[in-house]
Amino acid sequence: MRSAPLPSRVLVLNSGSSSVKYQLLDMRDSSRLAVGLVERIGEESSRLKHTPLAANGGESRETAGRIADHEAALKAVAEELAKDGLGLDSPELAAIGHRVVHGGQSFTDPTVIDDSVLDEIERLIPVAPLHNPANLTGIRTAQALRPDLPQVAVFDTAFHTTMPESAARYAIDVKTADEHRIRRYGFHGTSHAYVSRETARLLGKAPDDVNVIVLHLGNGASASAVRGGRCVDTSMGLTPLEGLVMGTRSGDMDPAVIFHLMRVGGMSTDDIDTLLNKKSGLIGLCGDNDMREIRRRIDEGAEDAAPAQLAFDIYIHRLKKYIGAYYAVLGRVDAVVFTAGVGENAAPVREAAVAGLDALGLAVDGERNAVRSDEPRLVSPEGARVAVAVVPTDEELEIANQTYALVRNSNGNGNTNGQARGAGQGHA
Ligand code: ADP
């Protein structure tokens, strides 16, 4: 008698405060069966966009009109999937993988969700007030829809839990820090993990054998120093505000600016939070947070080119400081790799970030850097001492891989890519 084939599909859910992004993957070949997005949940103008990549001719479908909450959103997604024969009740669905932003120090690996895991994610809400509640709602709703199905949490912070204390601690009173769980957690970890591993593959080496500086430059941006596959430093801290100049966030700054704004500027804590998270970075400096628009203003010599140039220069200056710092942290660097919206697409950013760093073995080749492609590629000159690379990130695939690796053997030892270790293993 032949045994039934193992279920091979994984649904990846990324639940934000007012949105749900999802992808359904077939793990036999990592192909996307469907992708979609529900936006503006809770508003009159909610919108669901669903694209069944492997059914019904791949035509996108859009539905507009109020979707009251996450539960209604997930039900609507389930209905759309069912129309393509990909419903959540399918026996081919192996698991649901959830992006969870903050896993604190508790979660060092992807983890099968049970009540104690939910409690711990909830306990972490004070350090991730915007993200963890939405992630929890997504998980609970998905559990209600398919109570029998394994649900896995993949944490943005997990990859960074290998940072040594020297990198993870702020130099503040230890007792106060510990009481309030103040330390550097780092974010975008799923992307840093995926991209650093893909960079090793591009170089034809094992992840253990390479030291990589990963520059994840999207609207949010972070850098990491990865030694032999393990993160040893990253630029985001207690929250995603620290580090690089971002689309709307300031990144590094003297913390005394905050006291000054309170004492002299009369601003409230919430005002300053909004200023630094939403009205700073590129948008605060020049009114645009899209690097395409900033480059257009500079390249066309537009009337408002000067603030765009200044924003670009500040962005690059900070980036260069992190490349230098992480070079020093790692000692030996095999590759500097650019990823996410800006890193993958903005050749001038890559060129400017390594300009003048020849003495460190870093340079880009103009022709290679100008190539547009979705493939991982080298942009450094032939034979360069340190590779400069572009590796498109794929956080959904990484979440699906980690989820599938964890659940594909019922004993939790499934390990297709060396990422997922045992179920719940990292849950303190
Ligand atoms: P996030 O996931 O943080 O929202 P992404 O990684 O999708 O962000 O990156 C979005 C950013 O990428 C945009 O704000 C824009 O600045 C930049 N970007 C996208 N395409 C290009 C391009 N062709 N050239 C330059 N920058 C681009």
Boltz pocket constraint, residues with backbone or C-beta under 6 A from the ligand:
constraints:
  - pocket:
      binder: B
      contacts: [[A, 217], [A, 218], [A, 219], [A, 220], [A, 247], [A, 289], [A, 290], [A, 291], [A, 292], [A, 340], [A, 341], [A, 342], [A, 345], [A, 346]]
      max_distance: 6.0
